Amino acid sequence: MEDNFQSAYQEEEDRLNRALTEIDSTLERLRSTPVYTGHDYTEQVLEDSREQRRKDLAKLRQEPYFGRLDFQGNDEEDRKALYIGKIGVDREQVSDRPLVIDWRAPVASLFYSFTGGTEAASYEAPEGLIEGLVYLKRNVVIRKQILERVADTYNRDSDAPAVSDEFLVYRLGENKDNRLRDIVSTIQEEQDKIIRAAKNTALIIQGVAGSGKTTVALHRLAFLLYQYKEQVSAEKMIIFAPNRMFLDYISDVLPELGVGNIAQSTFPDWAAEVLGVTLPEQDASEVMSRWFEAAGAMPVITEETPGRFKGSTVLMSVIESSVKLLETSAVPEGDFSPWEGAVLPREMILRWHNEEYAPYPPAKRKERVMARLHRWIEMELKKSPSAAALKDRKKKGAAREKAYSAKWPKYEPLAIYKQIFRAAKTPEDWPAAAPDEIPPAVLKETVKELKKGILREEDLPPLLYIHYLLNGNEGTERFDHIVIDEAQDFSPFQIAVLDLYVKGHSFTILGDLSQGIHAYKGVHEWTEMQTLFAAEYTAYHALTRSYRSTMEIIEFANGILSAGVGSELLAVPVFRSGNPVRLIAYEDVQPEAAAAGTDKRLSAVKSALTMLSGREYRTVAVLTRSLREASLLYAELAGHYEDIHLIDGSITEYRGGLSVLPVYLSKGLEFDAVILADADSDHYGAAAWDAKLMYVGCTRALHELWLLRGGELPPYIQLQGEEAVSGWPEPEGN
Ligand SMILES: Nc1ncnc2c1ncn2[C@@H]1O[C@H](COP(=O)(O)OP(=O)(O)OP(=O)(O)O)[C@@H](O)[C@H]1O
């Protein structure tokens, strides 16, 4: 075994040296070629491609590849060792094998989809299905040109030719810094299917916590750019994520994959830009505190909860029919007369509006009609009998034209939205009353807020839709692809509106219903989104394996899900074992802290931090139930720890180190160790929603999870299995 390993290592070291020599000599040659600065187009294109190659090779020199796959196609005479890296590199001389194959290339898909066994394997190539045998799947870790590790995950010639998880487990065991990373060397089969799925589908992915949803979505973008080079561009792709800090947290992955320029935004930021409005900054945190700060007192969520109703397709239909109604009654009553004796009959105006300009959206139609009316006035002016009459008619005509234009409906989204809710005094009697479909409670609250000038996040999809109905999507570029992360917090209406701004229903929609802590506005079932698309334009995938946390943490969190939420979406862990989850009562204060006489909760948190600090974790989080508690705790801890950060709703940069934050803001993030302060029934009630919050908190931990409590444990936490233990660990060194 040891000998095999030695020879594999030697073999890879030799190959690495050869590859580096080849890269260096190509790079040297390219660098010594004079840079073309002339005006010849063909030469410019060649220069661009040389420059790209210079950049690729310079990057590749550090870590040329990460995997090797030995494959022999049925039509081939011998087996070939294919080296797979983040960037593909062809050889100088035309040869049948590139120096490095891009991970996104068709043949590289075998590296991910091959699940072991002795049967033939196959992959889709542009020329058709290629079948053959896989002989070896090997992971190689190269850092700064040094070969650090060689691990065979499959060897056809060994006694047990199954794909092993050993390398994956090694990778998952590493500590994390403050950024999400690429996973090209260990993408799993179920993830690869999503990454390589066809472009023109609304892919909906339900994935348990830590199943790699965010990571997979980013890799999918890189794949789409490679596979559909001619049809998509990075500038026309967009990622929607829950907040700006999260966007910062994921911002390294795409550049690592050699992809730049993809827009990243939150839905409110994007919507506000399209609408040209400014949203008050405090809205999100105000809403959050309304729903999250009062433990146990959460209002009941029904289809009449404002966020749910305003995110529904019911409101979408209401808006559509209201705008239609407005459109049909848009042309002002009566004929148009610019001065006495000249009359443009309403019939004529109606014909322009209802027939000739019918294909245009309302705002454009009005524009066209008014332009034509203006031209008509000019023609009529030419018939003036004298210069004095012309002058008089010009003046009158201009005034009446202006007055006539003002009689049309105000084609502004907010004005129309207010009219639909009857929250504005308008000259038009439209609509006669607020539509019956709007629940009275929603109507009342919305009218109150709109009158005060308050706009909420949930008002954005209706406003955008009105904007679209009025103007079409002219002037707004349509996207080639849209990624929506944490999509369980999105509403069907939001997705339906975004569908108007993307070509070919090309979506990657990812989320986890078990983490649906914003159920007052998000979906409760994925079918709410699936039914927005015709069956041939949507596909559903479920990711059930969780890669983030140790087995102990996953089993523990699964317990919360099944007992507290009654969910069947349980995570399947990778076989990575760690320390048991710790449940610690404040009462059980460490002797030295008790002696110091500080408050028990604070001492417990401090003791936990002290103990964990010996374990060299790079990111640690203390999660509280509310933002208020996080702020208070942060104030107590700040003077005692370096690199400590309070994360509230306004933070835009995630800095790692020691973070103190409310549990609801931790969604999407991960930390080497998590301390859940206040993990008791005083802070987390018995409701499913509280259990979901607790589940989100627990599943943020990679290696270590400690729950500290003042009172009783919530009912869904039971100390049964081996995954959790009570009390403090023995001091290190005992
Ligand atoms: N195939 C893989 N190989 C190595 N690491 C992986 C793999 N898949 C996921 N991971 C790691 O698992 C962690 C969780 O990934 P990610 O944050 O993308 O999951 P998620 O499903 O979006 O999680 P959540 O819903 O809990 O926020 C990350 O550290 C990621 O690097």
The ligand as an SDF file (V2000), in Angstrom:
LIG
                    3D

 31 33  0  0  0  0  0  0  0  0999 V2000
  -18.7750   18.8260   -3.1510 N   0  0  0  0  0  0  0  0  0  0  0  0
  -18.2750   19.5430   -2.1680 C   0  0  0  0  0  0  0  0  0  0  0  0
  -16.9740   19.4240   -1.8410 N   0  0  0  0  0  0  0  0  0  0  0  0
  -16.4460   20.1490   -0.8260 C   0  0  0  0  0  0  0  0  0  0  0  0
  -17.1350   21.0090   -0.0880 N   0  0  0  0  0  0  0  0  0  0  0  0
  -18.4200   21.1560   -0.3810 C   0  0  0  0  0  0  0  0  0  0  0  0
  -19.0640   20.4400   -1.4280 C   0  0  0  0  0  0  0  0  0  0  0  0
  -20.3520   20.8240   -1.4900 N   0  0  0  0  0  0  0  0  0  0  0  0
  -20.5150   21.7390   -0.5230 C   0  0  0  0  0  0  0  0  0  0  0  0
  -19.3590   21.9430    0.1440 N   0  0  0  0  0  0  0  0  0  0  0  0
  -19.1170   22.8430    1.2670 C   0  0  0  0  0  0  0  0  0  0  0  0
  -20.2450   22.7810    2.1090 O   0  0  0  0  0  0  0  0  0  0  0  0
  -20.4820   24.0600    2.6830 C   0  0  0  0  0  0  0  0  0  0  0  0
  -21.9020   24.4550    2.4460 C   0  0  0  0  0  0  0  0  0  0  0  0
  -22.0500   24.9150    1.1160 O   0  0  0  0  0  0  0  0  0  0  0  0
  -23.1190   26.0130    0.7490 P   0  0  0  0  0  0  0  0  0  0  0  0
  -22.9930   27.1810    1.6720 O   0  0  0  0  0  0  0  0  0  0  0  0
  -23.0080   26.2530   -0.7100 O   0  0  0  0  0  0  0  0  0  0  0  0
  -24.4280   25.1970    1.0820 O   0  0  0  0  0  0  0  0  0  0  0  0
  -25.9550   25.6660    1.1270 P   0  0  0  0  0  0  0  0  0  0  0  0
  -26.7400   24.4940    0.7120 O   0  0  0  0  0  0  0  0  0  0  0  0
  -26.1020   26.9110    0.3500 O   0  0  0  0  0  0  0  0  0  0  0  0
  -26.1320   25.8960    2.6630 O   0  0  0  0  0  0  0  0  0  0  0  0
  -27.2490   26.6180    3.5390 P   0  0  0  0  0  0  0  0  0  0  0  0
  -28.5710   26.4260    2.9150 O   0  0  0  0  0  0  0  0  0  0  0  0
  -27.1550   25.9190    4.8470 O   0  0  0  0  0  0  0  0  0  0  0  0
  -26.8140   28.0300    3.6630 O   0  0  0  0  0  0  0  0  0  0  0  0
  -19.4470   24.9920    2.0740 C   0  0  0  0  0  0  0  0  0  0  0  0
  -18.3670   25.0980    2.9650 O   0  0  0  0  0  0  0  0  0  0  0  0
  -19.0250   24.2920    0.8200 C   0  0  0  0  0  0  0  0  0  0  0  0
  -17.7010   24.6110    0.4470 O   0  0  0  0  0  0  0  0  0  0  0  0
  1  2  1  0
  2  3  1  0
  2  7  2  0
  3  4  2  0
  4  5  1  0
  5  6  2  0
  6  7  1  0
  6 10  1  0
  7  8  1  0
  8  9  2  0
  9 10  1  0
 10 11  1  0
 11 12  1  0
 11 30  1  0
 12 13  1  0
 13 14  1  0
 13 28  1  0
 14 15  1  0
 15 16  1  0
 16 17  2  0
 16 18  1  0
 16 19  1  0
 19 20  1  0
 20 21  2  0
 20 22  1  0
 20 23  1  0
 23 24  1  0
 24 25  2  0
 24 26  1  0
 24 27  1  0
 28 29  1  0
 28 30  1  0
 30 31  1  0
M  END
$$$$
